[in-house]
Amino acid sequence: MVSIGKVSRLPISAAVLVSAILWFGQAAGQETIATASTAHATTLATAIDAYIYGYPLVLEEFTRQTMLKSGQLKNMNQFTSTCYLLGPNDKDVRRPNNDTLYSQAFLDLTSGPLILHVPDTTGIYYVMQIMDAWTNTFAAPGTRTTGSAAHDFAIVGPDWKGHLPRPIRVINSPTNMVWIIGRTQVKTNFPPEGTCSSPSYDDVHAILQQYTLTPLSQWPDSTPSPLFCDVASSLVTSPPTPPELVAQLTGVEFFQVLSGLMKDNPAAMQDRPALKRFKAIGFVPGAPFTPPADMTAQINAAPQDAVLLMSDQFKNMGDTVNEWGVTVSDIGTYGTNYLNRAAVALEAPGANLPADGFYPATQYDEQKIQLSGSKKYVIHFDPVPPVNANAFWSVTVYDKNGFFIANSPCRYAIHSTDQAIQGQPAVEILLQPDAPTDPGKMGFWLPIPGPPTDPEHPEEANFSLMLRMYWPDKTALQEKWVPPPVRVQE
């Protein structure tokens, strides 16, 4: 596994590129060209590494801007919640869940701490994932860590000095920009035939109403803000997604944005070796980025190669068990594993800590063949995925772009709280475009895309799966329990 935090190592593709160019130049007897080409390749490799390093910070900022513009966030320093389970029209984040209501907030801690209040959730599962500007999860209050009782937490930025009243618990943030993703369980109780109407959200909405953020200077006297529900799904046209917005930047523009963001969101101490190396392309955090003219072409070429590396890394993270990618480390907190951090930011932004959410994923059947709507599949869970009491699991299907697939029963996931699944020790899930002919199997049907309509583009019918286990049992984290293979139906 490549770590761009190690100064002596280049990504494999960049190292091969350097060697190939050097060999070509020498073979042709063109030492000057070889030297120049090697310098250009080294510049490209450094720019690729720097892009991978900075991608999560830039993506998080573009995510913040997109959410504010689209209505997914009402204001800074205030929760906005999805008051319904997400569906095919929600495309701001790839691979969202269909299990919980999200309560999201972006914080600016430059003016002082914010007090996070969570109510007594009466046993309903929740987690408040709190990430720094680099997408590292540095705290996760919730059912697993702090229980279901009411609590107050002070989220404090890196530069604040002062005293906090007791009994507030302190959560120190390494950056002034903070992204909170709260997840509160919806006990779906969906009937076997599926439903295109909303389940009852009354108990969950009562909890969301009481998630509040208050400046320390106004606490505890301020009046809680009303519950804001996002309006993104009602937009006639969706704005470009955050990854698409980042992809529109040239390499030079990307590093200009990154440098500005690092003024208030400094690098960790452990990042110093990498930053020292990035000076070779003229990148200094907080300083204007104006690279030498002879480096501009390589810097502008870096994003495309970097994204390919990130995408490939995501596909190959962790172990492969029964063709499921199983990752129980380097998720949520990354240290100097910048490639993993960027890969998750690109493909699954806001991924939970494994202890809160264990997410095996696959796009292959047991024969290592890409999942496609041209076939029918089955997954036989025996036993069902192991989770702790008051927790739950689901299996979700996504199209080739990582979004939900519209279908007639409005079913985008199979949940352990669905009527057909509740209390079952073993479950057989049917993956097929059309409903099963046996009415008794309707509650176990998870719709997938139909067969490809254009023979020249069979990839249009590709899909992937994600198994989500909230607060998984230790047997899953220790890989003593593994997900079964996806098999083609006989």
C-alpha positions as CSV (number, residue, x, y, z in Angstrom):
1,M,0.0,0.0,0.0
2,V,1.4,3.4,-1.0
3,S,1.8,6.0,1.6
4,I,2.7,9.5,0.1
5,G,3.6,10.5,3.6
6,K,6.9,8.6,3.1
7,V,9.0,11.2,1.3
8,S,11.2,8.6,-0.3
9,R,8.4,6.8,-2.1
10,L,6.4,7.8,-5.2
11,P,3.1,6.3,-6.2
12,I,3.8,3.2,-8.2
13,S,2.4,4.7,-11.4
14,A,4.6,7.8,-11.0
15,A,7.7,5.8,-10.3
16,V,7.1,3.7,-13.4
17,L,6.6,6.8,-15.4
18,V,9.9,8.2,-14.3
19,S,11.8,5.0,-15.2
20,A,10.1,4.7,-18.6
21,I,10.9,8.2,-19.6
22,L,14.5,7.9,-18.4
23,W,15.0,4.7,-20.3
24,F,13.5,6.1,-23.5
25,G,15.8,9.1,-23.4
26,Q,18.9,7.1,-22.8
27,A,18.1,4.6,-25.5
28,A,17.7,7.4,-28.0
29,G,20.9,9.0,-27.0
30,Q,19.2,12.1,-25.9
31,E,20.6,12.8,-22.4
32,T,19.3,16.4,-22.3
33,I,15.8,15.3,-23.2
34,A,16.0,12.4,-20.7
35,T,17.1,14.8,-18.0
36,A,14.3,17.3,-18.8
37,S,11.8,14.5,-19.1
38,T,12.8,13.0,-15.8
39,A,12.4,16.4,-14.1
40,H,8.9,16.7,-15.6
41,A,8.0,13.2,-14.5
42,T,9.2,14.0,-11.0
43,T,7.2,17.2,-11.0
44,L,4.1,15.3,-12.1
45,A,4.7,12.6,-9.4
46,T,5.0,15.3,-6.7
47,A,1.9,17.1,-7.9
48,I,-0.1,13.9,-7.9
49,D,1.0,13.2,-4.3
50,A,0.2,16.7,-3.3
51,Y,-3.2,16.5,-5.0
52,I,-4.0,13.3,-3.1
53,Y,-2.9,14.8,0.1
54,G,-5.1,17.9,-0.2
55,Y,-8.1,16.4,-1.9
56,P,-10.2,15.8,1.2
57,L,-9.8,19.4,2.4
58,V,-10.8,20.9,-0.9
59,L,-13.7,18.4,-1.3
60,E,-15.0,19.1,2.1
61,E,-15.0,22.8,1.4
62,F,-16.9,22.3,-1.9
63,T,-19.3,20.0,-0.1
64,R,-20.0,22.8,2.4
65,Q,-20.6,25.3,-0.4
66,T,-22.8,22.9,-2.3
67,M,-24.9,22.1,0.7
68,L,-25.5,25.7,1.6
69,K,-26.5,26.6,-2.0
70,S,-28.7,23.6,-2.4
71,G,-30.6,23.9,0.9
72,Q,-29.0,20.9,2.5
73,L,-27.6,23.3,5.0
74,K,-29.7,26.2,6.3
75,N,-26.9,28.1,8.0
76,M,-23.4,27.6,9.3
77,N,-23.2,26.4,12.9
78,Q,-26.7,25.0,12.8
79,F,-28.1,21.6,12.1
80,T,-30.1,20.9,9.0
81,S,-31.7,17.4,8.8
82,T,-33.0,15.2,6.1
83,C,-36.5,14.6,7.4
84,Y,-37.0,11.6,5.1
85,L,-35.0,8.6,4.0
86,L,-32.9,9.5,0.9
87,G,-33.8,8.2,-2.5
88,P,-32.8,8.3,-6.2
89,N,-33.2,12.1,-6.4
90,D,-30.5,12.8,-3.8
91,K,-27.2,13.0,-5.5
92,D,-25.1,15.4,-3.4
93,V,-23.1,12.5,-1.8
94,R,-22.2,9.2,-3.3
95,R,-23.3,6.0,-1.6
96,P,-25.6,7.5,1.0
97,N,-27.5,5.3,3.4
98,N,-31.2,4.5,3.3
99,D,-31.4,3.6,7.0
100,T,-31.0,6.8,9.0
101,L,-32.0,10.5,9.0
102,Y,-29.0,12.7,8.6
103,S,-28.5,15.7,10.7
104,Q,-25.6,17.7,9.3
105,A,-23.7,20.9,10.3
106,F,-20.6,22.7,9.2
107,L,-19.0,24.6,12.0
108,D,-16.7,27.6,12.0
109,L,-14.8,27.6,15.3
110,T,-12.8,30.7,14.7
111,S,-15.1,32.8,17.0
112,G,-15.1,30.3,19.8
113,P,-16.5,26.9,21.0
114,L,-19.9,25.6,20.1
115,I,-22.0,23.6,22.5
116,L,-23.5,20.4,21.0
117,H,-26.6,19.2,22.8
118,V,-28.0,15.7,22.2
119,P,-31.3,14.7,23.9
120,D,-32.2,11.4,25.5
121,T,-32.9,9.3,22.4
122,T,-35.0,6.7,24.4
123,G,-32.9,3.8,23.0
124,I,-33.1,4.8,19.4
125,Y,-29.7,4.4,17.8
126,Y,-27.7,7.5,16.9
127,V,-24.2,8.6,16.3
128,M,-22.7,12.1,15.8
129,Q,-19.7,11.7,13.6
130,I,-17.5,14.7,14.1
131,M,-14.8,15.3,11.4
132,D,-12.0,17.8,11.0
133,A,-11.4,19.7,7.8
134,W,-9.4,16.8,6.4
135,T,-12.2,14.2,6.9
136,N,-10.6,12.6,10.0
137,T,-13.2,11.5,12.5
138,F,-11.9,12.8,15.9
139,A,-15.1,12.2,18.0
140,A,-18.2,10.1,17.7
141,P,-20.6,10.7,20.6
142,G,-23.6,8.4,20.3
143,T,-25.3,5.2,21.5
144,R,-22.0,3.2,21.3
145,T,-19.7,5.6,23.1
146,T,-21.9,7.8,25.4
147,G,-25.2,5.9,25.6
148,S,-28.7,7.3,24.8
149,A,-28.9,9.8,27.7
150,A,-28.8,13.6,27.1
151,H,-25.4,15.2,27.0
152,D,-23.7,18.6,26.3
153,F,-20.4,18.7,24.5
154,A,-18.1,21.7,23.8
155,I,-16.5,21.5,20.4
156,V,-13.3,23.7,20.7
157,G,-11.1,24.9,17.9
158,P,-7.3,24.7,17.9
159,D,-6.6,28.3,18.8
160,W,-9.2,28.9,21.6
161,K,-8.1,29.6,25.1
162,G,-10.6,29.9,28.0
163,H,-12.6,28.0,30.6
164,L,-15.7,25.9,30.1
165,P,-18.5,25.4,32.7
166,R,-19.0,22.0,34.2
167,P,-20.3,19.4,33.5
168,I,-19.8,20.0,29.8
169,R,-17.6,17.5,28.1
170,V,-14.8,18.9,25.9
171,I,-14.2,17.8,22.3
172,N,-11.0,19.3,20.9
173,S,-11.0,19.9,17.1
174,P,-7.6,20.1,15.3
175,T,-9.1,22.5,12.7
176,N,-11.6,25.4,12.7
177,M,-13.7,23.9,10.0
178,V,-15.7,20.9,11.4
179,W,-18.2,18.7,9.6
180,I,-20.8,16.9,11.8
181,I,-22.8,14.0,10.3
182,G,-25.4,12.8,12.7
183,R,-27.2,9.6,11.9
184,T,-30.5,8.7,13.7
185,Q,-32.1,5.3,13.1
186,V,-35.4,5.0,11.3
187,K,-37.1,1.8,12.3
188,T,-38.5,1.2,8.8
189,N,-41.0,-1.6,9.5
190,F,-41.6,-1.6,5.7
191,P,-44.2,-4.2,4.5
192,P,-43.1,-7.0,2.2
193,E,-44.7,-5.3,-0.9
194,G,-42.6,-2.2,-0.4
195,T,-43.8,1.3,0.0
196,C,-43.6,4.5,-1.9
197,S,-45.1,6.4,1.0
198,S,-43.1,7.8,3.9
199,P,-42.8,5.7,7.1
200,S,-43.7,7.4,10.4
201,Y,-41.0,9.8,11.4
202,D,-42.6,11.3,14.5
203,D,-40.3,9.7,17.1
204,V,-37.2,10.5,15.0
205,H,-38.2,14.1,14.3
206,A,-38.8,14.7,18.0
207,I,-35.1,13.7,18.5
208,L,-33.8,15.7,15.6
209,Q,-35.6,18.8,16.9
210,Q,-33.4,18.6,20.1
211,Y,-30.0,18.3,18.4
212,T,-28.7,21.9,18.8
213,L,-25.5,23.9,18.4
214,T,-25.1,27.0,20.6
215,P,-22.2,29.5,20.8
216,L,-20.6,29.3,24.2
217,S,-21.2,33.0,24.7
218,Q,-25.0,32.3,24.4
219,W,-25.2,29.0,26.3
220,P,-27.4,28.0,28.1
221,D,-29.8,30.9,27.7
222,S,-30.4,30.9,23.9
223,T,-33.6,29.4,22.5
224,P,-33.1,26.3,20.4
225,S,-33.5,26.8,16.7
226,P,-36.5,25.1,15.0
227,L,-35.9,21.9,13.0
228,F,-34.7,22.7,9.5
229,C,-35.3,20.1,6.8
230,D,-33.2,20.2,3.7
231,V,-34.9,21.0,0.4
232,A,-32.4,19.5,-2.0
233,S,-34.7,16.8,-3.3
234,S,-37.2,19.5,-4.4
235,L,-34.8,21.2,-6.7
236,V,-35.7,21.0,-10.3
237,T,-32.1,20.5,-11.4
238,S,-29.4,19.3,-9.1
239,P,-26.2,21.3,-9.0
240,P,-22.9,19.6,-9.9
241,T,-21.8,17.3,-7.1
242,P,-18.9,18.3,-5.0
243,P,-16.5,15.8,-6.7
244,E,-17.6,17.2,-10.1
245,L,-16.9,20.8,-8.9
246,V,-13.4,19.8,-7.7
247,A,-12.8,18.0,-11.0
248,Q,-13.5,21.3,-12.9
249,L,-10.4,22.9,-11.3
250,T,-7.1,22.9,-13.1
251,G,-4.2,21.6,-11.0
252,V,-3.0,25.2,-10.4
253,E,-6.5,26.3,-9.3
254,F,-6.8,23.3,-7.0
255,F,-3.6,24.2,-5.2
256,Q,-4.6,27.8,-4.9
257,V,-7.8,26.8,-3.2
258,L,-5.9,24.3,-1.0
259,S,-3.4,26.9,0.1
260,G,-6.1,29.3,1.1
261,L,-8.0,26.7,3.1
262,M,-4.9,25.7,5.0
263,K,-4.7,29.1,6.7
264,D,-7.5,28.2,9.1
265,N,-7.2,24.4,8.8
266,P,-3.5,23.6,9.4
267,A,-1.8,20.4,8.6
268,A,-1.0,18.0,11.4
269,M,2.5,17.7,12.7
270,Q,2.9,14.3,11.1
271,D,2.3,15.9,7.7
272,R,5.5,18.0,7.8
273,P,7.6,15.6,5.7
274,A,5.0,15.5,2.9
275,L,4.7,19.3,3.0
276,K,8.4,19.7,2.8
277,R,8.5,17.6,-0.4
278,F,5.6,19.6,-1.9
279,K,7.7,22.8,-1.8
280,A,9.4,21.4,-4.9
281,I,6.4,22.4,-7.0
282,G,6.1,25.7,-5.2
283,F,3.3,24.7,-2.8
284,V,3.5,26.4,0.7
285,P,0.4,26.3,2.9
286,G,-1.2,29.7,3.2
287,A,1.0,31.3,0.6
288,P,0.0,32.3,-3.0
289,F,0.5,29.4,-5.3
290,T,2.4,30.6,-8.4
291,P,4.4,27.7,-9.7
292,P,7.3,28.0,-12.2
293,A,6.1,28.2,-15.8
294,D,8.0,25.0,-16.7
295,M,6.0,23.1,-14.1
296,T,2.5,24.3,-15.0
297,A,1.7,21.6,-17.6
298,Q,2.7,18.8,-15.2
299,I,0.7,20.3,-12.3
300,N,-2.4,20.6,-14.5
301,A,-2.0,17.0,-15.6
302,A,-1.9,15.7,-12.0
303,P,-5.6,15.7,-11.1
304,Q,-6.6,13.1,-13.7
305,D,-3.9,10.7,-12.7
306,A,-4.5,11.3,-9.0
307,V,-8.2,10.6,-9.3
308,L,-7.5,7.3,-11.1
309,L,-5.1,6.3,-8.3
310,M,-7.8,7.2,-5.7
311,S,-10.5,5.4,-7.4
312,D,-8.4,2.3,-7.9
313,Q,-7.3,2.4,-4.2
314,F,-10.9,2.5,-3.0
315,K,-11.7,-0.6,-5.1
316,N,-8.8,-2.5,-3.5
317,M,-8.9,-1.3,0.1
318,G,-8.7,-3.8,2.9
319,D,-9.1,-7.5,2.5
320,T,-11.2,-9.3,-0.1
321,V,-13.5,-11.9,1.4
322,N,-16.0,-13.7,-0.9
323,E,-15.4,-10.8,-3.3
324,W,-16.5,-8.2,-0.6
325,G,-14.1,-5.5,0.2
326,V,-13.7,-5.7,4.0
327,T,-11.9,-2.8,5.7
328,V,-11.6,-2.6,9.5
329,S,-8.7,-0.1,9.6
330,D,-7.6,3.1,8.0
331,I,-11.3,4.3,7.8
332,G,-12.4,7.4,9.6
333,T,-9.0,8.1,11.0
334,Y,-6.1,7.9,8.5
335,G,-2.8,9.2,10.0
336,T,-0.4,9.6,7.1
337,N,-2.3,7.2,4.8
338,Y,-3.2,10.0,2.5
339,L,-4.2,7.8,-0.4
340,N,-6.8,5.9,1.7
341,R,-8.1,9.2,3.1
342,A,-8.5,10.7,-0.4
343,A,-10.0,7.5,-1.8
344,V,-12.7,7.4,0.9
345,A,-13.4,11.1,0.5
346,L,-13.9,10.6,-3.3
347,E,-16.0,7.4,-3.2
348,A,-17.6,7.3,0.3
349,P,-17.3,10.7,1.9
350,G,-18.2,10.7,5.6
351,A,-17.6,7.0,6.1
352,N,-18.0,6.0,9.8
353,L,-15.4,4.6,12.1
354,P,-15.6,0.8,11.7
355,A,-16.7,0.5,15.4
356,D,-19.8,2.6,14.5
357,G,-20.4,1.4,11.0
358,F,-18.8,-1.6,9.3
359,Y,-19.4,-1.3,5.5
360,P,-18.3,-4.3,3.4
361,A,-18.9,-3.5,-0.3
362,T,-18.8,-5.4,-3.5
363,Q,-19.3,-5.0,-7.3
364,Y,-18.5,-8.6,-8.1
365,D,-20.2,-12.0,-7.9
366,E,-18.4,-15.1,-6.5
367,Q,-16.9,-15.7,-9.9
368,K,-15.2,-12.2,-9.8
369,I,-17.5,-11.0,-12.6
370,Q,-18.9,-7.4,-12.5
371,L,-22.5,-7.3,-11.1
372,S,-24.9,-6.4,-13.9
373,G,-28.6,-6.1,-14.4
374,S,-28.3,-8.7,-17.2
375,K,-28.3,-11.4,-14.5
376,K,-30.2,-12.3,-11.3
377,Y,-28.4,-12.9,-8.0
378,V,-28.9,-14.1,-4.5
379,I,-27.2,-13.5,-1.1
380,H,-27.8,-16.1,1.6
381,F,-27.1,-14.7,5.1
382,D,-26.9,-17.6,7.6
383,P,-26.6,-16.2,10.2
384,V,-27.7,-12.6,9.6
385,P,-25.0,-9.9,10.1
386,P,-24.1,-9.7,13.8
387,V,-24.7,-6.3,15.4
388,N,-25.1,-5.2,19.1
389,A,-28.4,-4.8,20.8
390,N,-30.2,-1.6,19.8
391,A,-28.3,-1.6,16.5
392,F,-29.2,-2.8,13.0
393,W,-28.0,-3.7,9.5
394,S,-28.9,-3.2,5.9
395,V,-27.9,-4.1,2.3
396,T,-28.1,-1.3,-0.2
397,V,-27.8,-1.4,-4.0
398,Y,-26.3,1.5,-6.1
399,D,-26.0,2.2,-9.8
400,K,-22.7,2.5,-11.5
401,N,-22.3,6.1,-10.2
402,G,-23.0,5.3,-6.6
403,F,-26.6,6.5,-6.4
404,F,-29.9,4.8,-5.6
405,I,-31.8,3.1,-8.4
406,A,-35.4,4.1,-9.0
407,N,-37.8,1.2,-8.9
408,S,-41.6,0.5,-8.5
409,P,-41.7,-0.6,-4.8
410,C,-39.4,2.4,-3.9
411,R,-37.0,-0.1,-2.2
412,Y,-33.4,0.9,-2.2
413,A,-32.2,-1.3,0.6
414,I,-33.2,-4.3,2.7
415,H,-33.2,-3.4,6.4
416,S,-33.1,-5.6,9.5
417,T,-36.1,-3.6,10.7
418,D,-38.3,-4.4,7.6
419,Q,-41.3,-6.6,8.4
420,A,-40.1,-9.6,6.5
421,I,-36.6,-9.5,8.0
422,Q,-37.3,-8.8,11.7
423,G,-36.3,-11.6,14.0
424,Q,-35.1,-13.9,11.1
425,P,-32.0,-15.9,12.0
426,A,-31.2,-16.4,8.3
427,V,-32.2,-14.4,5.2
428,E,-32.0,-14.9,1.5
429,I,-32.0,-11.7,-0.5
430,L,-33.0,-11.7,-4.1
431,L,-31.2,-9.3,-6.4
432,Q,-33.1,-8.9,-9.7
433,P,-34.8,-6.2,-11.9
434,D,-38.3,-7.7,-11.7
435,A,-40.4,-8.8,-8.7
436,P,-40.2,-12.5,-7.8
437,T,-43.1,-14.6,-9.0
438,D,-43.6,-16.0,-5.5
439,P,-45.5,-13.4,-3.4
440,G,-43.9,-14.8,-0.3
441,K,-40.5,-13.6,-1.4
442,M,-41.5,-10.0,-2.1
443,G,-40.1,-8.8,1.3
444,F,-36.7,-10.3,0.3
445,W,-36.5,-8.7,-3.1
446,L,-33.9,-5.9,-3.6
447,P,-34.4,-4.4,-7.1
448,I,-31.3,-3.9,-9.4
449,P,-31.0,-2.1,-12.8
450,G,-32.6,-3.7,-15.8
451,P,-30.5,-5.3,-18.6
452,P,-28.4,-2.8,-20.7
453,T,-30.4,-1.2,-23.5
454,D,-27.4,-0.4,-25.6
455,P,-25.2,-3.4,-26.5
456,E,-22.3,-1.0,-27.0
457,H,-22.5,0.2,-23.4
458,P,-23.2,-2.8,-21.2
459,E,-21.6,-1.0,-18.3
460,E,-24.8,1.1,-18.0
461,A,-26.3,-1.9,-16.1
462,N,-23.5,-2.3,-13.7
463,F,-24.2,-2.0,-10.0
464,S,-22.6,-2.4,-6.6
465,L,-23.7,-3.4,-3.1
466,M,-22.9,-2.2,0.4
467,L,-23.7,-4.1,3.6
468,R,-24.0,-1.7,6.5
469,M,-23.7,-2.9,10.1
470,Y,-24.3,-0.2,12.6
471,W,-22.4,-0.9,15.9
472,P,-21.2,-4.2,14.6
473,D,-20.4,-7.1,16.9
474,K,-16.7,-7.7,17.5
475,T,-16.9,-11.0,15.5
476,A,-17.3,-8.9,12.3
477,L,-14.6,-6.4,13.2
478,Q,-12.2,-9.4,13.8
479,E,-13.4,-11.0,10.6
480,K,-14.6,-14.1,12.4
481,W,-17.9,-13.4,10.6
482,V,-17.7,-12.5,6.9
483,P,-20.4,-11.6,4.4
484,P,-21.4,-14.5,2.1
485,P,-20.8,-14.4,-1.7
486,V,-23.2,-12.9,-4.2
487,R,-24.2,-15.8,-6.4
488,V,-26.0,-16.0,-9.8
489,Q,-29.5,-17.4,-9.4
490,E,-29.9,-20.9,-10.8
